[in-house]
């Protein structure tokens, strides 16, 4: 029921895309989750974050940390729903770090918030930042887990939706074979379309 409501909300907000996409890894897929579109709608994002906060009530979080850029708004909304403080980590000279005067007190119970988990690379980097500050990572939270439950962070991964979206190497992509236009979505570059 919850997964169905989440999918419906993602579809309403234009966050669950169908087509032919090149992922950050270079692999191709027929679906793409762009949660930035979800956060255009505060009522929908507040509702989903409140549902996620209910699932996280047992972890007794004291702080939510998200990776910039995709996790910033999500971390804020989730922290608001949990009634705790929120900060974000960002890249400086290629490494994830805390800036802007953000600090984590030793022993602080931290939830890492990433809107969509695929390989978990950014999450792992933020976990290292939190642990280097002697914070205690108690959970990872996501709107959508694209890993199909395969991402392992050594702490619980709590998500509203688990998706197992098949992806293909560029040399063996059935979507390419069909001649579907390839789109590169995401926040780091403007969409590029190849015919």
C-alpha positions as CSV (number, residue, x, y, z in Angstrom):
1,X,0.0,0.0,0.0
2,X,2.7,2.5,1.0
3,X,4.8,1.6,-2.1
4,X,1.8,2.1,-4.3
5,X,1.1,5.6,-2.7
6,X,4.7,6.5,-3.1
7,X,4.8,5.5,-6.8
8,X,1.5,7.4,-7.4
9,X,3.0,10.5,-5.7
10,X,6.3,10.2,-7.8
11,X,4.2,9.9,-11.0
12,X,2.0,12.9,-10.1
13,X,5.1,15.1,-9.5
14,X,6.9,14.0,-12.6
15,X,9.6,12.3,-10.5
16,X,9.3,8.8,-11.9
17,X,10.3,9.0,-15.5
18,X,9.9,6.4,-18.3
19,X,12.1,6.3,-21.4
20,X,15.7,5.6,-22.1
21,X,18.3,7.1,-19.7
22,X,22.0,7.0,-19.2
23,X,22.8,6.7,-15.5
24,X,25.8,8.3,-13.7
25,X,27.5,4.9,-14.0
26,X,27.2,5.0,-17.8
27,X,24.7,2.1,-17.8
28,X,21.3,2.5,-19.5
29,X,17.8,2.1,-17.9
30,X,14.2,2.5,-18.9
31,X,13.2,4.3,-15.7
32,X,14.7,7.1,-13.8
33,X,13.8,8.6,-10.4
34,X,14.3,12.4,-10.2
35,X,13.2,13.3,-6.7
36,X,14.2,16.9,-7.2
37,X,10.8,17.2,-8.9
38,X,9.0,15.8,-5.8
39,X,10.5,18.6,-3.7
40,X,8.8,21.2,-6.0
41,X,5.6,20.3,-4.1
42,X,6.0,20.9,-0.4
43,X,2.7,19.2,0.5
44,X,3.7,15.9,-1.2
45,X,7.3,16.0,0.1
46,X,6.1,16.7,3.7
47,X,3.6,13.8,3.5
48,X,6.3,11.3,2.3
49,X,8.8,12.5,4.8
50,X,6.3,12.2,7.6
51,X,5.7,8.6,6.6
52,X,9.4,7.9,6.6
53,X,9.8,9.6,10.0
54,X,7.3,7.2,11.4
55,X,9.4,4.3,10.2
56,X,12.5,5.9,11.8
57,X,10.9,6.6,15.2
58,X,12.7,3.8,16.9
59,X,16.2,4.9,15.9
60,X,16.0,8.0,18.2
61,X,17.8,10.3,15.7
62,X,19.2,13.6,17.0
63,X,20.5,14.9,13.6
64,X,19.8,14.3,9.9
65,X,22.7,14.8,7.4
66,X,22.2,14.8,3.6
67,X,24.8,15.0,0.8
68,X,24.6,18.1,-1.3
69,X,23.0,18.6,-3.7
70,X,20.3,16.0,-4.0
71,X,19.9,15.3,-0.3
72,X,19.7,18.9,1.0
73,X,16.0,19.5,0.7
74,X,15.1,15.9,1.6
75,X,17.3,16.0,4.7
76,X,15.7,19.2,5.8
77,X,12.1,17.9,5.3
78,X,13.0,14.6,7.1
79,X,14.6,16.4,10.0
80,X,11.5,18.6,10.3
81,X,9.3,15.5,10.4
82,X,11.5,14.0,13.0
83,X,11.8,17.2,15.0
84,X,15.6,17.2,15.0
85,X,18.4,19.3,13.7
86,X,19.6,19.1,10.0
87,X,22.9,19.8,8.2
88,X,24.4,18.8,4.9
89,X,27.8,17.6,3.6
90,X,29.2,19.0,0.4
91,X,32.2,18.4,-1.8
92,X,35.3,20.5,-1.4
93,X,38.4,19.6,-3.5
94,X,36.6,16.4,-4.6
95,X,36.0,15.1,-1.0
96,X,32.7,15.2,1.0
97,X,33.1,17.5,4.1
98,X,31.2,19.6,6.5
99,X,31.4,23.4,5.8
100,X,29.5,26.5,6.8
101,X,30.2,26.1,10.5
102,X,28.3,22.7,10.6
103,X,29.5,20.4,13.3
104,X,28.6,17.1,14.8
105,X,29.0,16.5,18.5
106,X,30.6,13.2,19.4
107,X,28.0,10.5,20.1
108,X,25.2,12.3,18.2
109,X,22.8,9.8,16.7
110,X,22.6,10.5,12.9
111,X,20.3,9.5,10.1
112,X,21.9,9.9,6.6
113,X,19.3,11.1,4.1
114,X,19.6,10.5,0.4
115,X,16.6,11.0,-1.8
116,X,17.4,8.1,-4.1
117,X,19.9,5.4,-3.3
118,X,21.4,3.6,-6.3
119,X,25.0,2.5,-5.7
120,X,25.2,4.3,-2.3
121,X,28.5,6.1,-3.1
122,X,27.5,9.5,-1.7
123,X,25.9,7.9,1.3
124,X,29.1,6.0,2.1
125,X,31.1,9.3,1.8
126,X,28.7,11.1,4.2
127,X,28.9,8.1,6.7
128,X,32.7,8.5,6.7
129,X,32.3,12.3,7.4
130,X,29.9,11.6,10.3
131,X,32.1,8.9,11.8
132,X,35.2,11.1,11.5
133,X,33.4,13.6,13.7
134,X,32.6,10.7,16.1
135,X,28.9,10.7,15.3
136,X,26.9,7.5,15.4
137,X,25.1,6.6,12.2
138,X,21.9,4.8,13.2
139,X,20.2,4.6,9.8
140,X,20.1,5.6,6.1
141,X,16.8,7.0,4.8
142,X,15.7,7.3,1.2
143,X,12.5,8.0,-0.7
144,X,13.5,5.4,-3.2
145,X,16.0,2.5,-3.0
146,X,17.0,1.9,-6.6
147,X,19.4,-0.9,-5.5
148,X,16.5,-3.3,-5.1
149,X,17.6,-3.9,-1.5
150,X,21.3,-4.6,-2.4
151,X,22.9,-1.4,-0.9
152,X,24.6,-2.3,2.4
153,X,25.7,0.5,4.7
154,X,26.1,-1.6,7.9
155,X,23.0,0.2,9.3
156,X,19.4,-0.1,8.4
157,X,18.3,1.4,5.1
158,X,14.8,2.7,5.5
159,X,12.9,3.6,2.3
160,X,9.4,4.2,1.2
161,X,10.0,2.4,-2.1
162,X,12.3,-0.3,-3.3
163,X,12.8,-0.5,-7.0
164,X,14.7,-3.1,-8.9
165,X,15.1,-1.2,-12.2
166,X,17.1,-3.2,-14.8
167,X,20.1,-1.5,-16.3
168,X,22.2,-2.4,-19.3
169,X,25.7,-1.9,-20.6
170,X,25.7,0.5,-23.5
171,X,26.8,-2.3,-25.8
172,X,23.9,-4.6,-24.8
173,X,21.0,-2.2,-24.3
174,X,17.7,-3.4,-25.7
175,X,16.4,0.2,-25.5
176,X,19.3,1.3,-27.9
177,X,18.3,-1.6,-30.2
178,X,14.8,-0.2,-30.4
179,X,16.2,3.2,-31.4
180,X,14.8,5.1,-28.4
181,X,16.4,8.5,-27.8
182,X,18.9,8.4,-24.9
183,X,18.5,11.1,-22.2
184,X,21.1,12.0,-19.6
185,X,19.0,13.4,-16.6
186,X,20.4,14.7,-13.3
187,X,21.5,17.8,-11.7
188,X,25.2,18.0,-12.7
189,X,24.7,18.5,-16.4
190,X,21.9,19.8,-18.6
191,X,20.0,17.0,-20.3
192,X,21.7,15.7,-23.4
193,X,19.7,13.8,-25.9
194,X,21.3,11.5,-28.5
195,X,19.4,10.1,-31.5
